[in-house]
Amino acid sequence: MSADERPAPGQAALIEPFWLAYQRARGVKVEGFAATALGHTRRLADELAELVERGVKRAHATLLADFERDGDALPAVGDHLVVLDGAGRPRAIVRTTHVEKRRFDEIDEAVAFAAGEGDLTLAWWLTAHRQDFGERAEREGFGFDASSVLVLEFFERVWPPEGETGHGA
């Protein structure tokens, strides 16, 4: 994958004001947050950010191996995430409501629907993610099969307000 296919790094000059606007408007004080694109290509990051922004995507699956490789802590209930698009612009803020680990072959219709991708069916989700995770495994040199563990993060969009978008923030 070329560098121009990967999501751009977060644009700090846009992320901080977006985050502060959320805290001021909602009257919350949160000590820290993460900011990242949910997809590993610019196109996918844009698509997933749009789904989050519209309130369609309410869950996300990540390979446990990604957290272990990067030394990142698993998400926790109450965590906030600024969702970035492929250009590194903030599009939405979500708050984690539930986290669990499941093997790939334990994913069910409820997870596929909450993920908000494709036609919202389990068949679509399994096909798309088997291909995506499989291609990444081959490219990056790790193993992936039906017993691979995923971290499922369920969330609610908390910013921007209903009917508004973070696009161009």
C-alpha positions in Angstrom: 0.0 0.0 0.0 1.4 3.4 -1.0 1.7 6.2 1.5 -1.0 8.2 -0.3 -3.5 5.3 0.2 -3.1 5.3 4.0 -5.3 7.7 6.0 -3.5 11.0 6.6 -2.3 11.7 10.1 -4.8 13.6 12.3 -4.8 17.3 11.7 -4.2 18.6 15.3 -5.2 22.2 14.3 -8.7 20.8 13.5 -9.0 18.1 16.1 -8.5 20.2 19.2 -11.2 22.8 18.4 -13.6 20.0 17.5 -13.0 18.3 20.8 -13.2 21.5 22.8 -16.5 22.4 21.0 -18.0 19.1 22.1 -16.9 19.6 25.7 -18.2 23.2 25.9 -21.6 22.4 24.2 -22.2 19.3 26.2 -20.9 20.7 29.5 -18.6 17.7 30.0 -15.0 17.7 31.1 -13.2 14.6 29.8 -9.5 14.0 30.5 -8.2 12.9 27.2 -9.3 11.1 24.1 -8.0 9.3 21.1 -8.3 10.4 17.5 -8.0 7.9 14.6 -9.4 6.8 11.3 -11.4 3.6 11.5 -10.3 2.4 8.1 -6.7 1.6 7.0 -7.1 3.3 3.6 -8.2 6.8 2.8 -11.3 5.6 0.9 -12.3 3.2 3.7 -11.7 5.8 6.4 -13.9 8.3 4.5 -16.7 5.7 4.1 -16.6 4.6 7.8 -16.4 8.2 9.1 -19.5 9.0 7.0 -21.4 6.1 8.4 -20.4 7.1 12.0 -21.4 10.7 11.3 -24.8 9.6 10.0 -25.3 7.4 13.1 -25.5 4.2 11.0 -22.2 2.7 12.3 -22.4 2.0 16.0 -19.8 -0.7 16.3 -16.3 -1.5 15.0 -14.2 -4.6 14.9 -10.4 -4.6 15.3 -8.0 -7.5 15.3 -6.7 -8.1 18.8 -3.3 -8.6 17.2 -3.4 -4.9 16.1 -3.6 -3.8 19.8 -0.9 -6.3 20.8 1.4 -5.3 18.0 1.1 -1.6 18.7 1.1 -2.0 22.5 -2.2 -0.1 22.7 -4.6 -0.5 25.6 -8.0 -2.0 24.6 -10.9 0.4 24.5 -13.0 0.8 27.7 -16.5 1.8 28.4 -16.7 5.6 28.6 -13.7 6.2 26.3 -14.1 8.9 23.7 -12.8 8.7 20.2 -12.6 11.4 17.6 -13.3 9.7 14.3 -11.1 11.0 11.5 -11.7 10.8 7.7 -9.0 9.8 5.2 -7.6 13.3 5.2 -7.2 13.3 9.0 -10.1 15.7 9.6 -12.4 15.1 12.5 -15.9 14.0 11.5 -17.5 12.7 14.7 -16.9 11.9 18.4 -18.1 8.6 19.8 -18.3 7.3 23.3 -17.7 3.6 23.9 -20.7 1.8 25.5 -19.5 -1.8 25.4 -16.3 -3.8 24.6 -15.9 -7.5 24.1 -13.6 -10.0 22.5 -15.0 -12.6 20.0 -13.4 -15.0 17.6 -14.1 -14.2 13.9 -16.4 -17.2 13.6 -18.5 -16.0 16.6 -19.6 -12.8 14.9 -23.4 -12.7 14.6 -26.2 -10.7 12.9 -26.4 -8.1 15.7 -22.7 -7.2 15.3 -23.0 -7.0 11.5 -26.0 -4.7 11.8 -24.4 -2.5 14.4 -21.3 -2.2 12.3 -23.5 -0.4 9.7 -21.5 -1.5 6.7 -22.6 -2.9 3.3 -26.1 -4.2 3.3 -26.0 -4.7 7.1 -26.1 -8.5 6.9 -23.9 -11.0 8.5 -23.0 -12.6 5.1 -21.8 -9.2 3.8 -19.8 -8.4 6.9 -18.1 -11.8 7.0 -17.2 -11.7 3.3 -15.8 -8.2 3.5 -13.9 -8.6 6.7 -12.5 -12.1 5.8 -11.1 -10.5 2.6 -9.8 -7.3 4.4 -8.2 -9.1 7.3 -6.9 -11.9 5.1 -5.2 -9.4 2.7 -3.7 -7.5 5.6 -2.4 -10.7 7.1 -0.7 -11.7 3.9 0.7 -8.2 3.3 1.8 -7.7 6.9 2.9 -11.2 7.7 0.6 -12.4 10.5 -1.9 -15.2 10.7 -5.6 -14.8 10.2 -8.3 -17.5 10.3 -11.8 -18.1 11.7 -10.4 -18.4 15.3 -8.7 -15.0 15.2 -9.8 -12.8 18.0 -11.5 -9.5 17.4 -12.1 -6.6 19.8 -15.6 -5.4 19.3 -16.3 -1.8 20.3 -19.8 -0.6 20.5 -20.4 3.2 20.7 -22.8 6.1 20.5 -22.1 9.2 18.5 -22.1 12.1 20.9 -20.8 14.9 18.5 -21.8 16.7 16.3 -25.4 17.2 17.3 -28.1 15.3 15.5 -28.6 16.8 12.1 -25.2 18.5 11.9 -22.0 17.1 10.4 -18.4 17.4 11.3 -17.5 17.5 7.6 -15.1 20.3 6.9 -14.6 20.9 10.6 
